[in-house]
Structures are given as C-alpha cells and as structure tokens.
Amino acid sequence: MDLFAQQRHEHRRKASPLAVRMRPTSLDEFVGQQHFIGPGKLLRRMIEADRLSSVLFYGPPGTGKTTLAHIIAARTQAHFVHVNAAALSVAELRVILSEARQRLELGGARTLLFIDELHRFSRSQQDVLLDDVEQGFVLLIGATTENPFFTLRTPLISRSQIFSFEPLTQEQISDLLHRAAHDEARGMGRWNVELLGDGAEVLARLCDGDARRALTGLEVAVLSQAPEPTGTAVRIDAAIAAESMQRKAISYDAFGDQHYDAISALIKSMRGSDPDAAVYWLARMLAGGEDPRFLARRIVIAAAEDVGNADPQALVVAQAAASAVELVGLPECSLPLAQAVIYLACAPKSSACAQAIWQATHDVNEQRTRPVPAKLKATGYSGAKVLGSGEGYDYPHDHPEAIVARDDYGVEAVYYHPTDRGFEARILEYLARARALHKKSKKGIDSSKE
C-alpha cells in the first residue's frame, strides 16, 4: 500500500463510527452465535478449511452478520465483493457475475459475493443469481433481517445453507462495551473512559441485543462530554448512558416474521392461561407499532376458538374491546385490549365450538352434500304447500323441554362435543338430557312404523 493509500485508509478509519472501528477481525474476537461459529461447529469448520458454500445469514440488526462476512473474506482465498441489495440494479449484478465467471475461467479464482439486505432483491434479481450460485461461479453470502422463507425465492434458499443469528446477551454486549471503552487503537481508550457497572448495564439492556446500537450509545456518551481527548477521566454512569440511548430500540417488523411470531406468542399465552405473558406480548406488539385493529381481530377470534362456550362472556368482552379500539384509538385503546387479553387468559378453555365447525366444514367439502329435508324448508312464500315445503314439521315447543326427534334435522353426525369446563359443563348436562329425549322420541317413531 503506497503512502497516499495509507493516508486515505487512516482518514476513513478515523471518520468511521465506533461500531465500525471495533468490528472484530478474527473468529477469536467474534462475539455471540456460538451455536454455529463456536469451536468445532459447522460454520467454523467450513471457514477454517476454506470450504465455504453459499450461505444465508438471517437475524436481527447488530448481531454480527456483516462482521462475520468480512472475517470470512479475510480468511478465504476468494476475491471479495461487498454490495448492498438496495443500491444494486440487475445490470450491475450481471456485470459482477460476468466478472466472477471470467475470474474463475482465466485464473481459477473464485468470487465471494456478499449481498447485504438480500431481502430487498426483487424476484428478477434473485433469479439472476440462481445459475451462477448453483454452478459455483460465485460463493454467495446473503445477509437479511427478514425471514428468508418469507422474502427469498425457494430455489435460492435450496442452493444455500441458512444460519440463524440470535440477539447478543447483555453479558456479551457488556464485554464489547468494556473492550471498546479501553481500546486505545480502535476504541475510546484515549479518552480515559470510566465505564461504571450501572452505565454498562443500561447500555447493554436498552440496546436490545444490538451491538451496533450499544457501541453508538457509548460513543455518544463519551463525545458529548469530551469531543477530544483531554486526559481527564470521562465517567459513564446510568444517567448518562440512558440519556445517550434516549429510547430503547424496539426490534419489530409489523409486516415480517416478527409480526407472526409475536402474535403467535400472544395467542398461545392466552390459550395457555398465562395472563402475564399474554399482556407482555400485547405490550410488545403495541410498542413495536402493530395495528391495534389487527390485535383486536385476533383477540375476538381467540375468544371463539379457545374459550368458546366455556365462557360465552369472553366473546362479548373481546368484541367490546374491538369496538373500543375504533372509538378511542391509541394509546388509550391499550387498556380495553389488555382487559380482553387478561380476561381470555383467565377464562376456562374449550375448543369444542371450533372443532365442531372445522369438522362440519370438512364434511361439507369432502362428502356428498345433504339436501334440506322437506319439513325444514322455508314456507314463507306462495306455492310452498304445493312443493310440500314444511310438511311434517314438528314444532319443538309443542313438546316437553321443547325437544323433538333429532333426525328431523337431517344430520346424523355429532360435531359438538362440549367439555366439562366452565359454562360448557351446563351445556354438557343439557345435551345429555336432550340426546336422551332424542333417542326416546326416535324410538317412539320407529315403533309406530312397525
């Protein structure tokens, strides 16, 4: 590297934010993701043997996807190309792939193509990649914060191995912060930083597992007190750390897999009778910007599906909460939503109504359609008598307990099986009597035919 190149590199390094300067340069410095990058794990073995295949890195921001790609680039013999999907056209991608083929054919060198934010590629851009990835002209490393099974084409996924990145723990973030605070070459060591325990804890907690955000908070905390190194100690306590972070980062995508995962957690918590978990996931989604009307709809569905007739009042509460959302809006609508969520979580549970309609729908779709018996047909029009509609209908209120033979209604299958929980226990008791009368009445009909 010549003198001018060294100067340019040094200027860029000084201008880079702390999170970039502190980016690990080796696997030993890399923090987190030990489930696939730890000693003896699959990806580490592939990297150390320089036998990497195309991979997809999927996970939240600040967990090391880009960093790991650069570490791989430094270790491999392949030519490294780093692009961002949001700024790359199809024409530019074709040029990169063409150069990669020439590089391989003329000199035997492979190309390691790192595409950040791969989920931003259109279907046509993804299609352009397929053949070159499959033929091995390029080794693809794709980084995405969105579930690849939602955003990427199946052929591209099938040609790659997926590694799922997890948010860093508070302990891991704290280690990174202390390392950055005392590193004089790349970090804030020249400022004589005293990172107090409560300050590190606040930064590590509020960043929500995002190392980049934590390091940015540390840099703001230091430079806001001493823009240039003075030799005087710069103390970072809890108050300064919280001020530097301003507001906790809520990692939530209202249109991606986080949306589906969070609503699944909310529904399963209500179904599992855990009001504390349920109200937490509700708060999590609201803080992330979820549409409260979507939450209201899911709560109404849960009231019918998971509580049902074990507590019929649950549907009333859920519907009232849905109406309140339309009436008052955010932020106050969080109150009726919380009331409904907690009510459903604490209510007795039964899926008997849901099972009944699912089974009946299956039979309607898969079996021969049953005709409506003549005695049950409508009679409120002229000519009904001529067609025999309503003839033989037995009015239930003319009988004890208002029950007539069950076969008068044209369906023999039993779809509704009430539980013995909550109000449904009373329904179970009633149906036991009703079905006994059905049988008795039916026997009377059968014996009269003889």
C-alpha positions as CSV (number, residue, x, y, z in Angstrom):
1,M,0.0,0.0,0.0
2,D,1.5,3.4,-1.0
3,L,1.7,6.4,1.2
4,F,-1.4,8.1,-0.3
5,A,-3.4,4.9,0.1
6,Q,-2.3,4.6,3.7
7,Q,-3.4,8.2,4.4
8,R,-6.8,7.6,2.8
9,H,-7.2,4.4,4.8
10,E,-6.3,6.2,8.0
11,H,-8.7,9.1,7.3
12,R,-11.5,6.7,6.6
13,R,-10.7,4.8,9.8
14,K,-10.8,8.0,11.9
15,A,-14.1,9.1,10.4
16,S,-15.7,5.7,10.9
17,P,-18.1,5.3,13.9
18,L,-17.1,3.3,16.9
19,A,-19.2,0.3,15.9
20,V,-17.2,0.0,12.6
21,R,-13.8,0.6,14.2
22,M,-14.5,-2.1,16.8
23,R,-15.6,-4.7,14.2
24,P,-13.8,-8.0,15.0
25,T,-11.1,-9.0,12.6
26,S,-10.9,-12.7,13.6
27,L,-13.1,-15.6,14.7
28,D,-11.5,-15.4,18.1
29,E,-12.7,-11.8,18.6
30,F,-16.2,-12.6,17.3
31,V,-18.8,-12.4,20.0
32,G,-22.0,-14.5,20.0
33,Q,-23.5,-17.1,17.7
34,Q,-21.6,-19.9,19.3
35,H,-24.3,-22.4,18.2
36,F,-22.7,-22.4,14.7
37,I,-19.4,-20.4,15.0
38,G,-18.1,-21.9,18.2
39,P,-15.1,-24.3,18.2
40,G,-15.9,-27.4,16.3
41,K,-19.2,-26.1,15.0
42,L,-20.3,-26.4,11.4
43,L,-19.7,-22.9,10.0
44,R,-16.3,-22.5,11.8
45,R,-15.1,-25.8,10.4
46,M,-16.2,-24.7,6.9
47,I,-14.3,-21.4,7.3
48,E,-11.2,-22.8,8.8
49,A,-11.0,-25.4,6.0
50,D,-11.8,-22.8,3.3
51,R,-14.6,-25.0,2.1
52,L,-17.4,-22.5,2.4
53,S,-20.6,-23.0,0.3
54,S,-23.2,-20.4,-0.4
55,V,-24.8,-19.3,2.9
56,L,-27.6,-17.0,4.1
57,F,-27.2,-15.1,7.4
58,Y,-30.6,-14.3,8.9
59,G,-31.1,-12.4,12.1
60,P,-31.8,-9.0,13.8
61,P,-29.6,-6.0,13.3
62,G,-26.3,-5.7,15.2
63,T,-25.7,-9.4,15.7
64,G,-22.6,-9.8,13.5
65,K,-23.8,-10.8,10.0
66,T,-21.7,-8.2,8.2
67,T,-18.8,-8.6,10.5
68,L,-18.7,-12.4,10.0
69,A,-18.8,-11.9,6.3
70,H,-15.7,-9.7,6.4
71,I,-13.9,-12.2,8.7
72,I,-14.7,-14.9,6.1
73,A,-13.4,-12.6,3.3
74,A,-10.1,-12.1,5.2
75,R,-9.6,-15.8,5.6
76,T,-10.6,-17.1,2.2
77,Q,-8.6,-17.2,-1.0
78,A,-11.6,-15.9,-3.0
79,H,-12.0,-12.4,-4.4
80,F,-14.3,-10.5,-2.1
81,V,-17.2,-8.3,-3.4
82,H,-19.4,-6.4,-1.0
83,V,-22.7,-4.8,-2.3
84,N,-26.0,-3.7,-0.8
85,A,-29.1,-5.0,-2.4
86,A,-30.9,-1.7,-2.0
87,A,-28.4,0.0,-4.3
88,L,-27.8,-2.7,-6.9
89,S,-29.6,-2.9,-10.2
90,V,-30.0,-6.0,-12.3
91,A,-27.5,-4.7,-14.9
92,E,-24.9,-4.1,-12.2
93,L,-25.5,-7.6,-10.8
94,R,-25.0,-9.1,-14.2
95,V,-21.6,-7.3,-14.5
96,I,-20.4,-8.6,-11.2
97,L,-21.4,-12.2,-12.1
98,S,-19.8,-11.9,-15.5
99,E,-16.5,-10.7,-14.0
100,A,-16.7,-13.6,-11.5
101,R,-17.0,-16.1,-14.3
102,Q,-14.1,-14.6,-16.1
103,R,-12.0,-14.5,-12.9
104,L,-12.7,-18.2,-12.4
105,E,-12.1,-19.3,-16.0
106,L,-8.9,-17.2,-16.6
107,G,-7.2,-17.5,-13.2
108,G,-9.1,-20.2,-11.2
109,A,-10.0,-17.6,-8.5
110,R,-13.5,-17.8,-7.1
111,T,-15.5,-14.8,-6.1
112,L,-17.1,-14.4,-2.6
113,L,-20.1,-12.2,-3.2
114,F,-21.6,-10.6,0.0
115,I,-25.0,-9.1,-0.5
116,D,-26.3,-7.1,2.5
117,E,-30.1,-6.7,2.9
118,L,-30.7,-9.5,0.4
119,H,-34.4,-9.4,1.2
120,R,-34.5,-6.1,-0.8
121,F,-33.8,-8.0,-4.0
122,S,-36.7,-8.4,-6.4
123,R,-37.7,-11.8,-7.8
124,S,-35.9,-10.9,-11.1
125,Q,-32.7,-10.0,-9.3
126,Q,-32.9,-13.2,-7.3
127,D,-33.4,-15.2,-10.5
128,V,-30.3,-13.7,-12.0
129,L,-28.3,-15.1,-9.1
130,L,-29.6,-18.7,-9.3
131,D,-27.5,-20.2,-12.1
132,D,-24.2,-18.7,-11.0
133,V,-24.7,-19.8,-7.4
134,E,-25.6,-23.3,-8.5
135,Q,-22.7,-23.6,-10.9
136,G,-20.3,-22.3,-8.2
137,F,-19.1,-19.3,-10.2
138,V,-19.7,-17.2,-7.0
139,L,-19.9,-18.1,-3.3
140,L,-22.9,-16.2,-2.1
141,I,-23.2,-14.8,1.4
142,G,-26.6,-13.1,1.8
143,A,-27.5,-11.2,4.9
144,T,-31.1,-10.4,5.8
145,T,-33.0,-9.2,8.8
146,E,-36.2,-10.8,7.4
147,N,-37.2,-14.4,7.4
148,P,-35.7,-15.8,4.1
149,F,-38.6,-18.2,3.8
150,F,-40.9,-15.2,3.5
151,T,-38.8,-13.0,1.3
152,L,-36.5,-15.1,-0.8
153,R,-37.3,-17.5,-3.6
154,T,-37.3,-21.2,-2.8
155,P,-34.7,-22.1,-5.5
156,L,-32.2,-19.6,-3.9
157,I,-32.9,-21.0,-0.4
158,S,-32.4,-24.5,-1.7
159,R,-28.9,-23.6,-3.0
160,S,-27.8,-22.1,0.3
161,Q,-27.3,-23.1,3.9
162,I,-29.2,-20.9,6.4
163,F,-27.5,-19.7,9.7
164,S,-29.9,-18.0,12.1
165,F,-28.3,-15.2,14.2
166,E,-29.6,-14.6,17.8
167,P,-29.6,-11.2,19.6
168,L,-26.5,-10.9,21.8
169,T,-26.9,-11.3,25.5
170,Q,-26.5,-8.5,28.0
171,E,-23.3,-10.1,29.2
172,Q,-21.9,-10.3,25.7
173,I,-22.8,-6.6,25.0
174,S,-21.2,-5.6,28.3
175,D,-18.0,-7.3,27.3
176,L,-18.0,-5.5,24.0
177,L,-18.6,-2.1,25.7
178,H,-15.7,-2.6,28.1
179,R,-13.4,-3.7,25.3
180,A,-14.4,-0.6,23.3
181,A,-14.0,1.7,26.3
182,H,-10.4,0.7,26.9
183,D,-9.1,0.0,23.4
184,E,-6.8,2.9,22.5
185,A,-6.2,2.0,18.9
186,R,-9.7,1.4,17.7
187,G,-12.0,2.4,20.6
188,M,-12.4,5.2,23.2
189,G,-9.3,4.4,25.3
190,R,-7.6,7.7,24.5
191,W,-10.5,9.5,26.3
192,N,-9.7,7.7,29.6
193,V,-13.2,6.3,29.9
194,E,-14.5,5.0,33.2
195,L,-17.5,2.8,32.2
196,L,-19.3,2.2,35.5
197,G,-21.1,-1.0,36.1
198,D,-24.6,0.6,36.1
199,G,-23.7,2.5,32.9
200,A,-22.7,-0.6,31.1
201,E,-25.8,-2.4,32.3
202,V,-28.1,0.4,31.0
203,L,-26.4,0.4,27.6
204,A,-26.5,-3.4,27.4
205,R,-30.1,-3.5,28.3
206,L,-31.5,-0.7,26.2
207,C,-29.8,-1.8,23.0
208,D,-32.0,-5.0,23.0
209,G,-29.1,-7.3,21.8
210,D,-27.9,-4.9,19.1
211,A,-24.2,-4.4,19.5
212,R,-24.1,-1.6,16.9
213,R,-26.6,0.4,18.9
214,A,-24.8,-0.2,22.2
215,L,-21.5,1.0,20.8
216,T,-23.1,4.0,19.2
217,G,-24.6,4.9,22.6
218,L,-21.2,4.6,24.3
219,E,-19.6,6.8,21.6
220,V,-22.3,9.4,22.1
221,A,-21.9,9.3,25.9
222,V,-18.1,9.9,25.6
223,L,-18.0,12.5,22.8
224,S,-20.9,14.5,24.3
225,Q,-18.7,15.1,27.4
226,A,-15.3,15.4,25.8
227,P,-15.2,15.8,22.0
228,E,-11.4,15.5,22.0
229,P,-9.1,13.5,24.4
230,T,-8.0,15.7,27.3
231,G,-6.6,13.2,29.8
232,T,-9.4,13.9,32.3
233,A,-11.5,10.8,33.1
234,V,-14.8,10.5,31.3
235,R,-17.3,8.8,33.6
236,I,-20.3,6.9,32.1
237,D,-22.9,6.2,34.7
238,A,-26.5,5.0,34.4
239,A,-28.0,8.5,33.9
240,I,-25.5,9.5,31.1
241,A,-25.9,6.1,29.5
242,A,-29.7,6.3,29.5
243,E,-29.6,9.9,28.1
244,S,-27.2,8.7,25.3
245,M,-29.5,5.9,24.3
246,Q,-32.6,8.1,24.6
247,R,-35.2,5.3,24.0
248,K,-34.9,1.6,24.0
249,A,-34.7,0.1,20.5
250,I,-37.8,-2.0,19.8
251,S,-36.9,-4.6,17.2
252,Y,-40.2,-5.3,15.4
253,D,-41.3,-5.6,11.8
254,A,-45.1,-5.3,11.6
255,F,-45.0,-7.0,8.1
256,G,-42.5,-9.8,8.6
257,D,-41.8,-12.8,10.7
258,Q,-41.6,-10.8,13.9
259,H,-45.2,-9.9,13.4
260,Y,-46.2,-13.6,13.0
261,D,-44.0,-14.8,15.9
262,A,-45.3,-12.2,18.3
263,I,-49.0,-12.7,17.6
264,S,-48.4,-16.5,17.8
265,A,-46.9,-15.9,21.3
266,L,-49.8,-13.8,22.3
267,I,-52.4,-16.3,21.2
268,K,-50.6,-19.2,22.8
269,S,-50.2,-17.3,26.0
270,M,-53.9,-16.6,26.2
271,R,-54.7,-20.2,25.3
272,G,-52.2,-21.4,27.9
273,S,-53.9,-19.4,30.7
274,D,-50.9,-17.1,31.4
275,P,-52.2,-13.5,31.7
276,D,-48.7,-12.1,32.5
277,A,-47.1,-13.5,29.3
278,A,-50.2,-12.5,27.3
279,V,-50.2,-8.9,28.4
280,Y,-46.4,-8.7,27.8
281,W,-46.7,-9.8,24.2
282,L,-49.6,-7.4,23.7
283,A,-47.4,-4.6,25.0
284,R,-44.5,-5.8,22.9
285,M,-46.6,-5.6,19.7
286,L,-48.1,-2.2,20.5
287,A,-44.7,-0.7,21.4
288,G,-43.4,-2.1,18.0
289,G,-46.1,-0.2,16.1
290,E,-48.6,-3.1,15.5
291,D,-52.0,-2.1,14.2
292,P,-54.4,-2.3,17.3
293,R,-57.2,-3.3,15.0
294,F,-55.3,-6.4,13.9
295,L,-54.8,-7.3,17.6
296,A,-58.5,-6.7,18.3
297,R,-59.5,-9.1,15.5
298,R,-57.1,-11.8,16.7
299,I,-58.5,-11.5,20.3
300,V,-62.1,-11.9,19.0
301,I,-61.0,-15.0,17.1
302,A,-59.3,-16.4,20.2
303,A,-62.4,-15.8,22.3
304,A,-64.4,-18.0,20.0
305,E,-61.7,-20.6,19.2
306,D,-60.0,-21.1,22.5
307,V,-62.6,-20.1,25.1
308,G,-65.9,-20.7,23.3
309,N,-68.9,-21.8,25.3
310,A,-66.7,-22.5,28.4
311,D,-67.2,-18.8,29.0
312,P,-69.6,-17.1,26.4
313,Q,-68.9,-13.8,28.0
314,A,-65.3,-13.9,26.6
315,L,-66.6,-13.1,23.1
316,V,-68.6,-10.2,24.5
317,V,-65.6,-8.8,26.2
318,A,-63.4,-9.3,23.1
319,Q,-66.0,-7.6,20.8
320,A,-66.3,-4.7,23.2
321,A,-62.6,-4.3,23.2
322,A,-62.6,-4.3,19.4
323,S,-65.3,-1.6,19.4
324,A,-63.3,0.4,21.9
325,V,-60.3,0.4,19.6
326,E,-62.3,2.0,16.9
327,L,-63.8,4.5,19.4
328,V,-60.8,5.7,21.3
329,G,-57.7,4.7,19.3
330,L,-54.1,4.7,20.5
331,P,-52.7,5.0,23.1
332,E,-55.8,4.6,25.3
333,C,-57.1,1.5,23.4
334,S,-54.3,-0.5,25.0
335,L,-56.5,-0.5,28.2
336,P,-59.5,-2.4,26.8
337,L,-57.2,-4.6,24.7
338,A,-55.3,-5.5,27.9
339,Q,-58.6,-6.2,29.7
340,A,-59.7,-8.5,27.0
341,V,-56.4,-10.3,26.8
342,I,-56.3,-10.9,30.5
343,Y,-59.9,-12.0,30.6
344,L,-59.3,-14.6,27.9
345,A,-56.2,-15.9,29.6
346,C,-58.1,-16.3,32.9
347,A,-61.2,-17.8,31.4
348,P,-61.9,-21.6,31.2
349,K,-61.0,-23.0,27.9
350,S,-62.8,-25.1,25.3
351,S,-62.2,-25.5,21.6
352,A,-65.3,-27.6,21.1
353,C,-67.1,-25.0,19.0
354,A,-64.1,-24.5,16.8
355,Q,-63.7,-28.3,16.4
356,A,-67.4,-28.6,15.5
357,I,-67.3,-26.0,12.7
358,W,-64.0,-27.4,11.4
359,Q,-65.3,-30.9,11.2
360,A,-68.6,-29.9,9.7
361,T,-66.8,-27.8,7.1
362,H,-64.6,-30.8,6.2
363,D,-67.7,-32.9,5.7
364,V,-69.4,-30.3,3.6
365,N,-66.3,-30.1,1.4
366,E,-65.4,-33.8,1.2
367,Q,-68.7,-35.7,1.5
368,R,-71.9,-35.7,-0.5
369,T,-73.9,-32.6,0.1
370,R,-77.0,-33.4,2.2
371,P,-80.3,-32.0,0.8
372,V,-82.5,-30.0,3.2
373,P,-85.4,-32.2,4.3
374,A,-88.8,-31.1,3.0
375,K,-90.1,-30.5,6.6
376,L,-87.3,-28.0,7.2
377,K,-87.7,-25.9,4.1
378,A,-89.0,-22.4,4.1
379,T,-92.7,-21.8,3.9
380,G,-93.0,-18.1,3.7
381,Y,-93.9,-17.8,0.0
382,S,-96.8,-18.7,-2.2
383,G,-96.6,-22.1,-3.6
384,A,-94.7,-23.6,-0.6
385,K,-97.5,-26.0,0.1
386,V,-97.7,-27.1,-3.5
387,L,-94.0,-28.1,-3.2
388,G,-94.5,-29.8,0.1
389,S,-92.2,-27.4,2.0
390,G,-92.6,-27.6,5.7
391,E,-94.9,-30.6,5.6
392,G,-94.5,-32.8,8.7
393,Y,-92.5,-30.2,10.6
394,D,-92.8,-31.0,14.4
395,Y,-92.8,-27.7,16.3
396,P,-90.4,-28.2,19.3
397,H,-92.4,-26.0,21.7
398,D,-95.3,-28.4,21.5
399,H,-93.2,-31.0,23.4
400,P,-91.8,-31.2,26.9
401,E,-88.5,-29.3,27.2
402,A,-89.0,-28.2,23.6
403,I,-87.2,-31.2,22.1
404,V,-88.2,-33.4,19.2
405,A,-86.6,-36.3,17.4
406,R,-83.1,-35.4,16.3
407,D,-83.4,-37.0,12.8
408,D,-85.9,-34.3,11.9
409,Y,-83.0,-32.0,11.2
410,G,-81.4,-34.1,8.5
411,V,-77.9,-34.6,10.1
412,E,-76.8,-37.8,11.9
413,A,-73.2,-36.8,12.7
414,V,-72.2,-35.5,16.1
415,Y,-70.0,-32.4,15.7
416,Y,-70.2,-30.6,19.0
417,H,-68.6,-32.3,22.0
418,P,-68.8,-29.9,24.9
419,T,-66.2,-30.1,27.7
420,D,-67.0,-30.2,31.4
421,R,-65.2,-26.8,31.9
422,G,-66.9,-23.5,32.9
423,F,-70.3,-22.8,31.4
424,E,-69.9,-25.6,28.9
425,A,-70.4,-28.1,31.8
426,R,-74.0,-26.9,32.0
427,I,-74.3,-27.3,28.2
428,L,-73.0,-30.8,28.5
429,E,-75.6,-31.6,31.1
430,Y,-78.4,-30.1,29.0
431,L,-77.3,-32.0,25.9
432,A,-77.2,-35.3,27.8
433,R,-80.8,-34.8,28.6
434,A,-81.7,-33.6,25.1
435,R,-80.0,-36.5,23.4
436,A,-81.7,-38.9,25.7
437,L,-85.0,-37.4,24.7
438,H,-83.9,-37.6,21.1
439,K,-83.4,-41.3,21.4
440,K,-86.7,-41.8,23.2
441,S,-88.6,-39.8,20.7
442,K,-86.9,-41.6,17.8
443,K,-87.7,-45.0,19.3
444,G,-91.3,-44.0,19.5
445,I,-91.3,-43.0,15.8
446,D,-89.6,-46.3,14.8
447,S,-92.0,-48.5,16.8
448,S,-95.0,-46.7,15.4
449,K,-93.7,-47.6,11.9
450,E,-93.7,-51.2,12.8
